[in-house]
Amino acid sequence: MSADPVAVVGGGPGGALLGYLLARAGVAVTLFESRADFEREYRGDSLHPYTMELLDQLGLADEVLRLPHRKADGFRFHTPHGVVTAASYARLRTPFNYVAIMPQALLIDFLVRRAAEFPGFRLRTSTKVTGLLTGPDGRVRGVRYRDGDGEAELATSLVVGADGRYSTVRRLADLPTTSLGATTDLIWFRLPRLPADPAEADLDLYCGPGRYVGMLGAADHWRIGLGIPKGGYAAAREAGVEVVQDFLRTHVPWLADRAGLLTDFNQTSLLSVDISAVSRWHRPGLLLIGDAAHVISPVGGNGILMAVQDAVTAANALVPALRRGAVEDADLARVEAERAPAIAQVQADQVRTERSLARARERGRVVAPPRFLRPLLALPAVQRRSARSNAYGPRPPALDPGIVDDLPVPGRTGR
């Protein structure tokens, strides 16, 4: 085993899970998080069946499900012509036949606390990575960081950049991204949830001519994203919040009594949608995963899923290498080779959806599946197939049991 720890930079779901898997496998790992804690406004809180099955394999699912969450059994388009069920998770043959909607902060905090049960894990919050240490051969051999005590350095066996779409590690490693063509931004805001609100609307899309709102349910509120043309936030502010209110009253009528609570654009924020990827995920001594390597748009709600699967694939490759004593370039290339095709497929699907949304906006059409397809989408087999595709993604990786079985968590069992 390498004497130097692995540095995982970024405390999102991918970084926290990889930190946990490495620590549980006996690898020394330091997780760097620039903020003081994980409490912030995340845009994605969806735990897909793949993620729940993975947590079950790790003996953690029961505990995770004791955290506050909601279960969404399907994904529906609400249109002026009726409701279209595009995916039915309830039809999947798994104990976790739903999408668990859980605040990301709760999941990340849980994973970090469980990782801290292993002696090799260290969490450094309020700590910003400011540079990479490189050897004469150009290999990354550590990080430079700044915390409350000033500047310091950590020698590492590997640096993993899991620090999101605006990745500092990616910039320091000079691994630029290529934009693939997002056409949409989201005006993001909250409204209260009332007991009489539809229980099944937690992942639904409400569609009108040229516009839509996506719903993400929580226990006491709704997080709502109104789709607008890319770069259109300033124009939307100029048009006024009344346009948003009118859309809600017309197309989400059960929110009509609360639309007036949105009185000012200062109650909203801009979610700038992006779809982009690096051409290379690694360089000697360094690996990118999650949004640091490939930015996933909100379409499909599978950003967390892709980051989790990156972490699983990385653990499968890295743990055996670290147990041998060194991570070679071939080990890092293996992670990219196994994950890049799946990411490319997901992003290609998202680009097609983005272009479809743009055409609908330009033509003033309802943003929803065309009416001639709706009888097909009503078939249970089609709803199940669509749900399975979203629940697991393309080429879902299996966690190598040998990585974690040597060091089981005392007193914990799966479902």
C-alpha positions, 0 to 999 in steps of 0.5 A: 500500500502506498505510504502517501494518501489519496487526495479527493478534492470536492465533497459532492456525492462522487467525492464523498462516496469515493472517499468512503470506498477508499477508506473502507478498503483500507486506503489512506484518503484525505477529502478536501472541501472548500466550505465549512460544511455541506449545507448549501442549495443543491439543484439535484437530490435524486437517488436512483435505484442503482444508487440505492442498490449500491448502498444496500450492497454496502450495508448502508441503505437502511440507514440512508432511508431513515434520513428525510426523503420522498419517494417518486414512483414515476416521471410525468409530463403534464400538458394542456391535452392530458398527462403522459407517464414517461417512466414508471419506476414502480414497474422495476423489479427491484426493492428500490423501485422509486427515485429517492429525493433526499437533500444532497447535504444529508447524503454527503454528511452521512457518507463522510461520517461513515468514512470517518469510522475508518482510521485512514480517512481525514476530512478537511473542511474550509480548505481550498486546494490552490495548487498541484505539486509536480515532480521533475517528470511532470507527475502530480505528487500532491496538492497545495492548500490553504486553510485557517492556518495558512498555506500547506502541502500534502504529498499524495499517491493520487489526486482525484478532482471531484470538485464539480463543474467549475473544478479548480483541479481541472483548471490546475491540471490544464484539462480544458472542457468542450461545450456540447451545446446546451440551449436552456437555462433555468429560473430556480425558486421555491414555493411552500408545499401544502398537504393537499398538493399532489403526492405524485408530482415530485419529479414531474414536468408541467408544460405549456407553449414554448415553456415548462417548469420542472418540479422537485419535491421536498417535505415542506416546499417545492423547488421549481425550475422554469426553462428559458432560452440560454442566456435569457435570464436578463430578459426574463428579469426585464419582463418581470416576475408576473410572467412566471406567476401567470405560467404557474397559474395557467399550467400548474393550477394547484400552485395558483394560490401561491404564485403570488408569493413570488413577488420579486426576481430576487427570490429566484436564482439562475441555474446555467445549464451546461453540457460539456466534457474534457477530452482526457480525464487524467494525467500522471498522478491525477484523475477527474470524476463527476462534473469535473470531467463531464458536466451533466445537465438537469435533463433526466436528473441523473447527475448524481447517478453519473458521479456515483458510477464514476466513483464506483469505477474509480474504486474498482481500478484504484484500490487494487493499484494502491494495494500493489503500491502505485497507481499507474497511468493505465489504471487511470486510463481504465477509469476513463475507458470504462466510463467515457462511452456511457457519459457520451451516450447520456450527454448525446441524449441530453443534447438531443433533448436540448435541441428539441426544447429549443425548437419547441420554444421557437415554434411556440409548441408545447414542450412534451412528447408529440401526441402521436407517441402517447399511446406507445408511452402508455404501454407498461413495457415502455414505461418500465424500459424508460424507467430502467434506462434512467434508473441505471444509465448505460453500462452501469458498473458493478462494485467489485466485492473484493474492494470492500469485503475485507473491511466490513462495517461492524454491526451493519447489514444490508436489506 
